[in-house]
Amino acid sequence: MPKSKRDYYEVLGVAKGASDVELKAAYRKLAMKHHPDRNPDSKDAGAQFKEVKEAYETLTDANKRAAYDQYGHAGVDSSMGGFGGGGGFADAFGDIFGDIFGQGGGRQSGPQVYKGADLRYNMDITLEQAAEGYTTQIRVPSWSSCKPCHGTGAEPGSKAERCSTCAGHGQVRVQQGFFSMQQTCPKCRGTGEYIPKPCKTCHGSGKLKEQKTLEIKIPAGIDDGMRVRSVGNGEPGVNGGPSGDLYVEVRIKPHKVFERDGSDLHVQMPISFAAATIGGDIEVPTLSGRVEFPIPEGTQTGKTFRLRNKGIKGLRSAIIGDLFVHVMVETPVKLTDEQKKMLKKFDDSLKTGGDKHNPQQKGWFEGVKSFFS
């Protein structure tokens, strides 16, 4: 006695009122799960895969689904155009390969349409241009219709012919034992046509590579490594497919003064020994010009000061970063004899004050003594 069939909705794990989108999502998941290639050691994989495909094909056909909902399996018997009349189990593998790998499905015919390849352009800009935004023009490849063959790809006086290998469908079915797969025709490369006499100017492509000028706008706040997308300015599509895109990858040149960290900037600021000792106002560079900034007396090397809102406004943020000023106390060089005497006298005067003038030196010596004790 033949085994009774399971309910199609139960097979796919969906409710009776499931939409086509829900059916397709369930089918993809189960088809990949039960595919024999993924389960070489399973004896039931082929039957489970076939059951899933049968349920999906029935429920995605409006007429079959209506009949099934009313009469059950009797309403979609193979003699009435159900699963059995569609080409057998080998077709199921062709369909799932197309569904999983984007080959358009086993039942489609005609030339396959492909999007053109994307292009990349590397652009070097300055930190100032990245902070403020930048508009420039670049030269990129473009393609125009070949004039001698009028874009047909065939030598003048000849024309393209229907591909004899795929009969103009652009695809061929390859049988590998039990499996059947659909792939792009190797002779016409999916166009459905074969050019016996290619145009000598464009070599059968129907187009010629040229150069065109594009205006590119770099948004303010862009960071190193980010990309700007120019839609439709990549390579042309195949068989009428859409053109690819152009991606402009931004590289920010090293700056002589600033280092960038996201929206913040860092600057190493040398100050004189006297300024560090007695304090006062110093001029600090920013991207928008110089500003005066007070430093306290007794400032040591390595001290960091923060100037708020003197950094860069982020690309996806309304907040302006900060500028971090890292102080470096500069030791005087090439002193005259008179300056050396004055400095020696100054140093001697510091010693009379004990340790209060050199707190870091005192702590360091105490650390050394404790280390060797």
KOLVOPA-645736 format. One record per residue (C-alpha): x, y, z; residue in three letters; residue number from 0. Coordinates in nm, 2 decimals, padded with zeros to 4 digits, always signed. Layout:
BEGIN
east = X; north = Y; up = Z; residu = Ala; num = NUM
...
***
This chain:
BEGIN
east = +00.00; north = +00.00; up = +00.00; residu = Met; num = 0
east = +00.16; north = +00.33; up = -00.10; residu = Pro; num = 1
east = +00.26; north = +00.57; up = +00.17; residu = Lys; num = 2
east = +00.02; north = +00.86; up = +00.22; residu = Ser; num = 3
east = +00.16; north = +01.21; up = +00.14; residu = Lys; num = 4
east = +00.21; north = +01.47; up = +00.41; residu = Arg; num = 5
east = +00.02; north = +01.79; up = +00.41; residu = Asp; num = 6
east = +00.22; north = +02.04; up = +00.19; residu = Tyr; num = 7
east = +00.19; north = +02.32; up = +00.45; residu = Tyr; num = 8
east = +00.33; north = +02.08; up = +00.71; residu = Glu; num = 9
east = +00.61; north = +01.98; up = +00.48; residu = Val; num = 10
east = +00.72; north = +02.35; up = +00.44; residu = Leu; num = 11
east = +00.65; north = +02.43; up = +00.81; residu = Gly; num = 12
east = +00.42; north = +02.73; up = +00.72; residu = Val; num = 13
east = +00.06; north = +02.83; up = +00.80; residu = Ala; num = 14
east = -00.21; north = +02.77; up = +00.55; residu = Lys; num = 15
east = -00.24; north = +03.14; up = +00.47; residu = Gly; num = 16
east = +00.14; north = +03.18; up = +00.42; residu = Ala; num = 17
east = +00.24; north = +03.44; up = +00.16; residu = Ser; num = 18
east = +00.46; north = +03.36; up = -00.14; residu = Asp; num = 19
east = +00.75; north = +03.53; up = +00.03; residu = Val; num = 20
east = +00.71; north = +03.31; up = +00.34; residu = Glu; num = 21
east = +00.68; north = +03.00; up = +00.11; residu = Leu; num = 22
east = +01.00; north = +03.09; up = -00.07; residu = Lys; num = 23
east = +01.19; north = +03.15; up = +00.25; residu = Ala; num = 24
east = +01.08; north = +02.82; up = +00.39; residu = Ala; num = 25
east = +01.16; north = +02.64; up = +00.06; residu = Tyr; num = 26
east = +01.51; north = +02.79; up = +00.04; residu = Arg; num = 27
east = +01.59; north = +02.68; up = +00.40; residu = Lys; num = 28
east = +01.46; north = +02.33; up = +00.36; residu = Leu; num = 29
east = +01.60; north = +02.27; up = +00.01; residu = Ala; num = 30
east = +01.95; north = +02.36; up = +00.12; residu = Met; num = 31
east = +01.90; north = +02.15; up = +00.44; residu = Lys; num = 32
east = +01.79; north = +01.83; up = +00.25; residu = His; num = 33
east = +01.99; north = +01.87; up = -00.07; residu = His; num = 34
east = +02.16; north = +01.53; up = -00.15; residu = Pro; num = 35
east = +02.49; north = +01.70; up = -00.21; residu = Asp; num = 36
east = +02.49; north = +01.84; up = +00.14; residu = Arg; num = 37
east = +02.38; north = +01.50; up = +00.29; residu = Asn; num = 38
east = +02.59; north = +01.24; up = +00.10; residu = Pro; num = 39
east = +02.55; north = +00.98; up = +00.38; residu = Asp; num = 40
east = +02.17; north = +01.02; up = +00.41; residu = Ser; num = 41
east = +01.94; north = +00.77; up = +00.24; residu = Lys; num = 42
east = +01.64; north = +00.99; up = +00.29; residu = Asp; num = 43
east = +01.78; north = +01.32; up = +00.16; residu = Ala; num = 44
east = +01.67; north = +01.27; up = -00.20; residu = Gly; num = 45
east = +01.31; north = +01.19; up = -00.10; residu = Ala; num = 46
east = +01.29; north = +01.47; up = +00.15; residu = Gln; num = 47
east = +01.43; north = +01.71; up = -00.11; residu = Phe; num = 48
east = +01.17; north = +01.59; up = -00.36; residu = Lys; num = 49
east = +00.89; north = +01.63; up = -00.11; residu = Glu; num = 50
east = +00.99; north = +01.99; up = -00.03; residu = Val; num = 51
east = +01.01; north = +02.09; up = -00.39; residu = Lys; num = 52
east = +00.68; north = +01.93; up = -00.47; residu = Glu; num = 53
east = +00.51; north = +02.12; up = -00.19; residu = Ala; num = 54
east = +00.67; north = +02.45; up = -00.29; residu = Tyr; num = 55
east = +00.58; north = +02.41; up = -00.66; residu = Glu; num = 56
east = +00.22; north = +02.33; up = -00.58; residu = Thr; num = 57
east = +00.16; north = +02.61; up = -00.33; residu = Leu; num = 58
east = +00.33; north = +02.88; up = -00.54; residu = Thr; num = 59
east = +00.10; north = +02.80; up = -00.83; residu = Asp; num = 60
east = -00.22; north = +02.99; up = -00.77; residu = Ala; num = 61
east = -00.45; north = +02.74; up = -00.96; residu = Asn; num = 62
east = -00.28; north = +02.44; up = -00.80; residu = Lys; num = 63
east = -00.29; north = +02.59; up = -00.45; residu = Arg; num = 64
east = -00.66; north = +02.67; up = -00.49; residu = Ala; num = 65
east = -00.73; north = +02.31; up = -00.60; residu = Ala; num = 66
east = -00.52; north = +02.17; up = -00.32; residu = Tyr; num = 67
east = -00.68; north = +02.38; up = -00.05; residu = Asp; num = 68
east = -01.02; north = +02.25; up = -00.17; residu = Gln; num = 69
east = -00.96; north = +01.89; up = -00.26; residu = Tyr; num = 70
east = -00.62; north = +01.81; up = -00.10; residu = Gly; num = 71
east = -00.37; north = +01.59; up = -00.29; residu = His; num = 72
east = -00.64; north = +01.46; up = -00.51; residu = Ala; num = 73
east = -00.69; north = +01.80; up = -00.66; residu = Gly; num = 74
east = -00.32; north = +01.82; up = -00.78; residu = Val; num = 75
east = -00.26; north = +01.47; up = -00.91; residu = Asp; num = 76
east = +00.03; north = +01.45; up = -01.16; residu = Ser; num = 77
east = -00.22; north = +01.37; up = -01.44; residu = Ser; num = 78
east = -00.36; north = +01.72; up = -01.38; residu = Met; num = 79
east = -00.03; north = +01.89; up = -01.43; residu = Gly; num = 80
east = +00.12; north = +01.84; up = -01.08; residu = Gly; num = 81
east = +00.47; north = +01.75; up = -00.99; residu = Phe; num = 82
east = +00.49; north = +01.45; up = -01.21; residu = Gly; num = 83
east = +00.45; north = +01.64; up = -01.54; residu = Gly; num = 84
east = +00.73; north = +01.88; up = -01.49; residu = Gly; num = 85
east = +01.03; north = +01.68; up = -01.61; residu = Gly; num = 86
east = +01.11; north = +01.45; up = -01.32; residu = Gly; num = 87
east = +01.36; north = +01.46; up = -01.03; residu = Phe; num = 88
east = +01.65; north = +01.58; up = -01.24; residu = Ala; num = 89
east = +01.47; north = +01.91; up = -01.30; residu = Asp; num = 90
east = +01.44; north = +01.96; up = -00.93; residu = Ala; num = 91
east = +01.81; north = +01.98; up = -00.90; residu = Phe; num = 92
east = +01.83; north = +02.23; up = -01.19; residu = Gly; num = 93
east = +01.58; north = +02.45; up = -01.02; residu = Asp; num = 94
east = +01.74; north = +02.44; up = -00.68; residu = Ile; num = 95
east = +02.09; north = +02.51; up = -00.82; residu = Phe; num = 96
east = +01.94; north = +02.82; up = -00.99; residu = Gly; num = 97
east = +01.75; north = +02.93; up = -00.68; residu = Asp; num = 98
east = +02.05; north = +02.89; up = -00.45; residu = Ile; num = 99
east = +02.32; north = +03.01; up = -00.67; residu = Phe; num = 100
east = +02.13; north = +03.29; up = -00.85; residu = Gly; num = 101
east = +02.13; north = +03.13; up = -01.20; residu = Gln; num = 102
east = +01.77; north = +03.24; up = -01.25; residu = Gly; num = 103
east = +01.60; north = +02.90; up = -01.20; residu = Gly; num = 104
east = +01.58; north = +02.60; up = -01.42; residu = Gly; num = 105
east = +01.26; north = +02.71; up = -01.60; residu = Arg; num = 106
east = +01.38; north = +03.04; up = -01.73; residu = Gln; num = 107
east = +01.49; north = +03.07; up = -02.09; residu = Ser; num = 108
east = +01.65; north = +03.34; up = -02.30; residu = Gly; num = 109
east = +01.97; north = +03.53; up = -02.26; residu = Pro; num = 110
east = +02.08; north = +03.59; up = -01.90; residu = Gln; num = 111
east = +02.11; north = +03.95; up = -01.78; residu = Val; num = 112
east = +02.41; north = +04.04; up = -01.57; residu = Tyr; num = 113
east = +02.51; north = +04.36; up = -01.39; residu = Lys; num = 114
east = +02.83; north = +04.52; up = -01.50; residu = Gly; num = 115
east = +03.15; north = +04.50; up = -01.29; residu = Ala; num = 116
east = +03.22; north = +04.76; up = -01.03; residu = Asp; num = 117
east = +03.52; north = +04.99; up = -01.06; residu = Leu; num = 118
east = +03.75; north = +05.13; up = -00.79; residu = Arg; num = 119
east = +03.93; north = +05.46; up = -00.80; residu = Tyr; num = 120
east = +04.19; north = +05.56; up = -00.53; residu = Asn; num = 121
east = +04.19; north = +05.93; up = -00.43; residu = Met; num = 122
east = +04.44; north = +06.10; up = -00.21; residu = Asp; num = 123
east = +04.32; north = +06.41; up = -00.03; residu = Ile; num = 124
east = +04.45; north = +06.63; up = +00.25; residu = Thr; num = 125
east = +04.33; north = +06.64; up = +00.60; residu = Leu; num = 126
east = +04.19; north = +06.99; up = +00.54; residu = Glu; num = 127
east = +03.99; north = +06.86; up = +00.24; residu = Gln; num = 128
east = +03.86; north = +06.57; up = +00.45; residu = Ala; num = 129
east = +03.75; north = +06.80; up = +00.72; residu = Ala; num = 130
east = +03.58; north = +07.06; up = +00.50; residu = Glu; num = 131
east = +03.46; north = +06.85; up = +00.21; residu = Gly; num = 132
east = +03.60; north = +06.85; up = -00.14; residu = Tyr; num = 133
east = +03.47; north = +06.85; up = -00.49; residu = Thr; num = 134
east = +03.69; north = +06.75; up = -00.78; residu = Thr; num = 135
east = +03.69; north = +06.60; up = -01.12; residu = Gln; num = 136
east = +03.84; north = +06.26; up = -01.22; residu = Ile; num = 137
east = +03.89; north = +06.07; up = -01.54; residu = Arg; num = 138
east = +03.75; north = +05.72; up = -01.54; residu = Val; num = 139
east = +03.69; north = +05.45; up = -01.81; residu = Pro; num = 140
east = +03.37; north = +05.46; up = -02.01; residu = Ser; num = 141
east = +03.22; north = +05.27; up = -02.30; residu = Trp; num = 142
east = +03.06; north = +05.39; up = -02.62; residu = Ser; num = 143
east = +02.88; north = +05.21; up = -02.90; residu = Ser; num = 144
east = +03.11; north = +05.09; up = -03.18; residu = Cys; num = 145
east = +03.04; north = +05.31; up = -03.49; residu = Lys; num = 146
east = +03.16; north = +05.07; up = -03.76; residu = Pro; num = 147
east = +02.92; north = +04.79; up = -03.65; residu = Cys; num = 148
east = +02.66; north = +05.02; up = -03.49; residu = His; num = 149
east = +02.70; north = +04.83; up = -03.16; residu = Gly; num = 150
east = +02.61; north = +04.49; up = -03.30; residu = Thr; num = 151
east = +02.95; north = +04.35; up = -03.26; residu = Gly; num = 152
east = +02.93; north = +04.19; up = -03.61; residu = Ala; num = 153
east = +03.15; north = +04.29; up = -03.90; residu = Glu; num = 154
east = +02.97; north = +04.54; up = -04.14; residu = Pro; num = 155
east = +02.78; north = +04.33; up = -04.39; residu = Gly; num = 156
east = +02.73; north = +04.04; up = -04.15; residu = Ser; num = 157
east = +02.50; north = +03.98; up = -03.86; residu = Lys; num = 158
east = +02.47; north = +03.78; up = -03.54; residu = Ala; num = 159
east = +02.31; north = +03.44; up = -03.57; residu = Glu; num = 160
east = +02.11; north = +03.24; up = -03.31; residu = Arg; num = 161
east = +02.34; north = +03.02; up = -03.11; residu = Cys; num = 162
east = +02.32; north = +02.66; up = -03.22; residu = Ser; num = 163
east = +02.45; north = +02.53; up = -02.89; residu = Thr; num = 164
east = +02.17; north = +02.67; up = -02.67; residu = Cys; num = 165
east = +01.91; north = +02.74; up = -02.94; residu = Ala; num = 166
east = +01.92; north = +03.11; up = -02.84; residu = Gly; num = 167
east = +01.83; north = +03.05; up = -02.48; residu = His; num = 168
east = +02.17; north = +03.16; up = -02.34; residu = Gly; num = 169
east = +02.19; north = +02.86; up = -02.12; residu = Gln; num = 170
east = +02.25; north = +02.49; up = -02.15; residu = Val; num = 171
east = +02.16; north = +02.20; up = -01.93; residu = Arg; num = 172
east = +02.45; north = +01.98; up = -01.82; residu = Val; num = 173
east = +02.38; north = +01.62; up = -01.71; residu = Gln; num = 174
east = +02.62; north = +01.47; up = -01.46; residu = Gln; num = 175
east = +02.49; north = +01.13; up = -01.38; residu = Gly; num = 176
east = +02.18; north = +01.16; up = -01.16; residu = Phe; num = 177
east = +02.22; north = +01.54; up = -01.14; residu = Phe; num = 178
east = +02.12; north = +01.81; up = -01.40; residu = Ser; num = 179
east = +02.24; north = +02.16; up = -01.38; residu = Met; num = 180
east = +02.18; north = +02.47; up = -01.59; residu = Gln; num = 181
east = +02.47; north = +02.69; up = -01.68; residu = Gln; num = 182
east = +02.57; north = +02.98; up = -01.91; residu = Thr; num = 183
east = +02.62; north = +02.87; up = -02.27; residu = Cys; num = 184
east = +03.00; north = +02.85; up = -02.33; residu = Pro; num = 185
east = +02.97; north = +02.94; up = -02.70; residu = Lys; num = 186
east = +02.76; north = +03.26; up = -02.68; residu = Cys; num = 187
east = +02.84; north = +03.34; up = -02.31; residu = Arg; num = 188
east = +02.47; north = +03.38; up = -02.23; residu = Gly; num = 189
east = +02.38; north = +03.62; up = -02.51; residu = Thr; num = 190
east = +02.18; north = +03.36; up = -02.71; residu = Gly; num = 191
east = +02.35; north = +03.48; up = -03.02; residu = Glu; num = 192
east = +02.68; north = +03.39; up = -03.19; residu = Tyr; num = 193
east = +02.88; north = +03.63; up = -03.41; residu = Ile; num = 194
east = +03.05; north = +03.43; up = -03.69; residu = Pro; num = 195
east = +03.24; north = +03.74; up = -03.81; residu = Lys; num = 196
east = +03.33; north = +03.97; up = -03.52; residu = Pro; num = 197
east = +03.38; north = +04.34; up = -03.59; residu = Cys; num = 198
east = +03.75; north = +04.41; up = -03.63; residu = Lys; num = 199
east = +03.72; north = +04.74; up = -03.45; residu = Thr; num = 200
east = +03.55; north = +04.63; up = -03.12; residu = Cys; num = 201
east = +03.64; north = +04.26; up = -03.16; residu = His; num = 202
east = +03.27; north = +04.16; up = -03.13; residu = Gly; num = 203
east = +03.19; north = +04.34; up = -02.81; residu = Ser; num = 204
east = +02.99; north = +04.62; up = -02.98; residu = Gly; num = 205
east = +03.15; north = +04.89; up = -02.76; residu = Lys; num = 206
east = +03.47; north = +05.08; up = -02.73; residu = Leu; num = 207
east = +03.65; north = +05.18; up = -02.42; residu = Lys; num = 208
east = +03.70; north = +05.55; up = -02.37; residu = Glu; num = 209
east = +03.75; north = +05.80; up = -02.09; residu = Gln; num = 210
east = +03.50; north = +06.04; up = -01.93; residu = Lys; num = 211
east = +03.52; north = +06.31; up = -01.67; residu = Thr; num = 212
east = +03.31; north = +06.28; up = -01.35; residu = Leu; num = 213
east = +03.25; north = +06.53; up = -01.08; residu = Glu; num = 214
east = +03.31; north = +06.36; up = -00.74; residu = Ile; num = 215
east = +03.19; north = +06.52; up = -00.41; residu = Lys; num = 216
east = +03.38; north = +06.41; up = -00.10; residu = Ile; num = 217
east = +03.16; north = +06.48; up = +00.20; residu = Pro; num = 218
east = +03.30; north = +06.67; up = +00.50; residu = Ala; num = 219
east = +03.42; north = +06.45; up = +00.78; residu = Gly; num = 220
east = +03.51; north = +06.15; up = +00.56; residu = Ile; num = 221
east = +03.79; north = +05.93; up = +00.72; residu = Asp; num = 222
east = +04.07; north = +05.73; up = +00.57; residu = Asp; num = 223
east = +03.96; north = +05.42; up = +00.39; residu = Gly; num = 224
east = +03.60; north = +05.52; up = +00.34; residu = Met; num = 225
east = +03.44; north = +05.50; up = +00.00; residu = Arg; num = 226
east = +03.22; north = +05.72; up = -00.20; residu = Val; num = 227
east = +02.98; north = +05.54; up = -00.44; residu = Arg; num = 228
east = +02.90; north = +05.68; up = -00.78; residu = Ser; num = 229
east = +02.60; north = +05.48; up = -00.91; residu = Val; num = 230
east = +02.60; north = +05.35; up = -01.27; residu = Gly; num = 231
east = +02.96; north = +05.46; up = -01.35; residu = Asn; num = 232
east = +03.11; north = +05.11; up = -01.35; residu = Gly; num = 233
east = +03.14; north = +04.87; up = -01.65; residu = Glu; num = 234
east = +02.83; north = +04.82; up = -01.86; residu = Pro; num = 235
east = +02.60; north = +04.53; up = -01.80; residu = Gly; num = 236
east = +02.57; north = +04.22; up = -02.01; residu = Val; num = 237
east = +02.26; north = +04.16; up = -02.23; residu = Asn; num = 238
east = +02.10; north = +04.48; up = -02.13; residu = Gly; num = 239
east = +02.18; north = +04.45; up = -01.76; residu = Gly; num = 240
east = +02.25; north = +04.75; up = -01.54; residu = Pro; num = 241
east = +02.59; north = +04.91; up = -01.53; residu = Ser; num = 242
east = +02.81; north = +04.85; up = -01.23; residu = Gly; num = 243
east = +02.91; north = +05.13; up = -00.98; residu = Asp; num = 244
east = +03.22; north = +05.33; up = -00.93; residu = Leu; num = 245
east = +03.37; north = +05.33; up = -00.58; residu = Tyr; num = 246
east = +03.61; north = +05.61; up = -00.49; residu = Val; num = 247
east = +03.83; north = +05.50; up = -00.20; residu = Glu; num = 248
east = +03.96; north = +05.79; up = +00.00; residu = Val; num = 249
east = +04.31; north = +05.80; up = +00.14; residu = Arg; num = 250
east = +04.41; north = +06.09; up = +00.36; residu = Ile; num = 251
east = +04.77; north = +06.21; up = +00.32; residu = Lys; num = 252
east = +04.99; north = +06.23; up = +00.64; residu = Pro; num = 253
east = +04.97; north = +06.58; up = +00.79; residu = His; num = 254
east = +05.28; north = +06.78; up = +00.89; residu = Lys; num = 255
east = +05.12; north = +06.90; up = +01.21; residu = Val; num = 256
east = +04.82; north = +06.70; up = +01.31; residu = Phe; num = 257
east = +04.73; north = +06.34; up = +01.37; residu = Glu; num = 258
east = +04.37; north = +06.23; up = +01.33; residu = Arg; num = 259
east = +04.18; north = +05.99; up = +01.56; residu = Asp; num = 260
east = +03.82; north = +05.97; up = +01.44; residu = Gly; num = 261
east = +03.68; north = +06.32; up = +01.50; residu = Ser; num = 262
east = +03.97; north = +06.42; up = +01.73; residu = Asp; num = 263
east = +04.30; north = +06.58; up = +01.64; residu = Leu; num = 264
east = +04.63; north = +06.55; up = +01.82; residu = His; num = 265
east = +04.93; north = +06.79; up = +01.80; residu = Val; num = 266
east = +05.27; north = +06.78; up = +01.95; residu = Gln; num = 267
east = +05.34; north = +07.13; up = +02.08; residu = Met; num = 268
east = +05.70; north = +07.23; up = +02.17; residu = Pro; num = 269
east = +05.73; north = +07.51; up = +02.43; residu = Ile; num = 270
east = +06.03; north = +07.69; up = +02.58; residu = Ser; num = 271
east = +06.18; north = +07.61; up = +02.91; residu = Phe; num = 272
east = +06.09; north = +07.95; up = +03.04; residu = Ala; num = 273
east = +05.72; north = +07.93; up = +02.92; residu = Ala; num = 274
east = +05.68; north = +07.59; up = +03.08; residu = Ala; num = 275
east = +05.83; north = +07.73; up = +03.41; residu = Thr; num = 276
east = +05.64; north = +08.05; up = +03.45; residu = Ile; num = 277
east = +05.33; north = +07.97; up = +03.24; residu = Gly; num = 278
east = +05.15; north = +08.21; up = +03.01; residu = Gly; num = 279
east = +04.96; north = +08.22; up = +02.68; residu = Asp; num = 280
east = +05.09; north = +08.02; up = +02.38; residu = Ile; num = 281
east = +04.97; north = +08.00; up = +02.03; residu = Glu; num = 282
east = +04.83; north = +07.66; up = +01.93; residu = Val; num = 283
east = +04.76; north = +07.57; up = +01.56; residu = Pro; num = 284
east = +04.41; north = +07.44; up = +01.46; residu = Thr; num = 285
east = +04.26; north = +07.36; up = +01.12; residu = Leu; num = 286
east = +04.08; north = +07.69; up = +01.13; residu = Ser; num = 287
east = +04.38; north = +07.90; up = +01.23; residu = Gly; num = 288
east = +04.59; north = +07.98; up = +01.54; residu = Arg; num = 289
east = +04.43; north = +08.02; up = +01.89; residu = Val; num = 290
east = +04.58; north = +08.14; up = +02.21; residu = Glu; num = 291
east = +04.58; north = +07.89; up = +02.50; residu = Phe; num = 292
east = +04.70; north = +07.95; up = +02.86; residu = Pro; num = 293
east = +04.93; north = +07.70; up = +03.02; residu = Ile; num = 294
east = +04.99; north = +07.70; up = +03.39; residu = Pro; num = 295
east = +05.33; north = +07.75; up = +03.55; residu = Glu; num = 296
east = +05.54; north = +07.44; up = +03.61; residu = Gly; num = 297
east = +05.40; north = +07.26; up = +03.31; residu = Thr; num = 298
east = +05.60; north = +06.93; up = +03.25; residu = Gln; num = 299
east = +05.68; north = +06.75; up = +02.93; residu = Thr; num = 300
east = +05.40; north = +06.51; up = +02.83; residu = Gly; num = 301
east = +05.12; north = +06.72; up = +02.98; residu = Lys; num = 302
east = +04.81; north = +06.71; up = +02.76; residu = Thr; num = 303
east = +04.56; north = +06.99; up = +02.72; residu = Phe; num = 304
east = +04.22; north = +06.96; up = +02.56; residu = Arg; num = 305
east = +04.07; north = +07.22; up = +02.33; residu = Leu; num = 306
east = +03.70; north = +07.14; up = +02.29; residu = Arg; num = 307
east = +03.54; north = +07.16; up = +01.94; residu = Asn; num = 308
east = +03.87; north = +07.22; up = +01.77; residu = Lys; num = 309
east = +03.87; north = +06.88; up = +01.59; residu = Gly; num = 310
east = +03.67; north = +06.76; up = +01.30; residu = Ile; num = 311
east = +03.29; north = +06.71; up = +01.26; residu = Lys; num = 312
east = +03.23; north = +06.34; up = +01.19; residu = Gly; num = 313
east = +03.07; north = +06.22; up = +00.87; residu = Leu; num = 314
east = +02.77; north = +06.07; up = +01.05; residu = Arg; num = 315
east = +02.77; north = +06.29; up = +01.36; residu = Ser; num = 316
east = +02.67; north = +06.64; up = +01.44; residu = Ala; num = 317
east = +02.94; north = +06.66; up = +01.72; residu = Ile; num = 318
east = +03.27; north = +06.83; up = +01.65; residu = Ile; num = 319
east = +03.57; north = +06.65; up = +01.79; residu = Gly; num = 320
east = +03.84; north = +06.80; up = +02.02; residu = Asp; num = 321
east = +04.20; north = +06.90; up = +01.97; residu = Leu; num = 322
east = +04.45; north = +06.74; up = +02.22; residu = Phe; num = 323
east = +04.77; north = +06.94; up = +02.27; residu = Val; num = 324
east = +05.06; north = +06.73; up = +02.39; residu = His; num = 325
east = +05.33; north = +06.96; up = +02.54; residu = Val; num = 326
east = +05.70; north = +06.90; up = +02.49; residu = Met; num = 327
east = +05.94; north = +07.12; up = +02.69; residu = Val; num = 328
east = +06.23; north = +07.21; up = +02.47; residu = Glu; num = 329
east = +06.58; north = +07.20; up = +02.61; residu = Thr; num = 330
east = +06.78; north = +07.51; up = +02.50; residu = Pro; num = 331
east = +07.07; north = +07.43; up = +02.27; residu = Val; num = 332
east = +07.38; north = +07.62; up = +02.14; residu = Lys; num = 333
east = +07.40; north = +07.85; up = +02.44; residu = Leu; num = 334
east = +07.66; north = +08.12; up = +02.46; residu = Thr; num = 335
east = +07.91; north = +08.13; up = +02.75; residu = Asp; num = 336
east = +07.72; north = +08.41; up = +02.91; residu = Glu; num = 337
east = +07.39; north = +08.21; up = +02.89; residu = Gln; num = 338
east = +07.56; north = +07.91; up = +03.04; residu = Lys; num = 339
east = +07.68; north = +08.11; up = +03.34; residu = Lys; num = 340
east = +07.33; north = +08.26; up = +03.39; residu = Met; num = 341
east = +07.18; north = +07.91; up = +03.37; residu = Leu; num = 342
east = +07.44; north = +07.77; up = +03.62; residu = Lys; num = 343
east = +07.36; north = +08.05; up = +03.86; residu = Lys; num = 344
east = +06.99; north = +07.99; up = +03.82; residu = Phe; num = 345
east = +07.04; north = +07.62; up = +03.88; residu = Asp; num = 346
east = +07.24; north = +07.69; up = +04.20; residu = Asp; num = 347
east = +06.96; north = +07.91; up = +04.32; residu = Ser; num = 348
east = +06.71; north = +07.63; up = +04.28; residu = Leu; num = 349
east = +06.92; north = +07.40; up = +04.49; residu = Lys; num = 350
east = +06.91; north = +07.64; up = +04.79; residu = Thr; num = 351
east = +06.53; north = +07.59; up = +04.78; residu = Gly; num = 352
east = +06.55; north = +07.22; up = +04.86; residu = Gly; num = 353
east = +06.33; north = +06.97; up = +04.69; residu = Asp; num = 354
east = +06.03; north = +07.19; up = +04.64; residu = Lys; num = 355
east = +06.15; north = +07.31; up = +04.29; residu = His; num = 356
east = +06.20; north = +06.95; up = +04.16; residu = Asn; num = 357
east = +05.92; north = +06.73; up = +04.29; residu = Pro; num = 358
east = +05.96; north = +06.47; up = +04.02; residu = Gln; num = 359
east = +06.33; north = +06.44; up = +04.07; residu = Gln; num = 360
east = +06.27; north = +06.39; up = +04.45; residu = Lys; num = 361
east = +06.02; north = +06.11; up = +04.39; residu = Gly; num = 362
east = +06.25; north = +05.94; up = +04.14; residu = Trp; num = 363
east = +06.54; north = +05.93; up = +04.38; residu = Phe; num = 364
east = +06.33; north = +05.80; up = +04.66; residu = Glu; num = 365
east = +06.21; north = +05.52; up = +04.42; residu = Gly; num = 366
east = +06.57; north = +05.43; up = +04.33; residu = Val; num = 367
east = +06.67; north = +05.41; up = +04.70; residu = Lys; num = 368
east = +06.38; north = +05.18; up = +04.79; residu = Ser; num = 369
east = +06.47; north = +04.96; up = +04.49; residu = Phe; num = 370
east = +06.83; north = +04.90; up = +04.60; residu = Phe; num = 371
east = +06.75; north = +04.88; up = +04.97; residu = Ser; num = 372
***
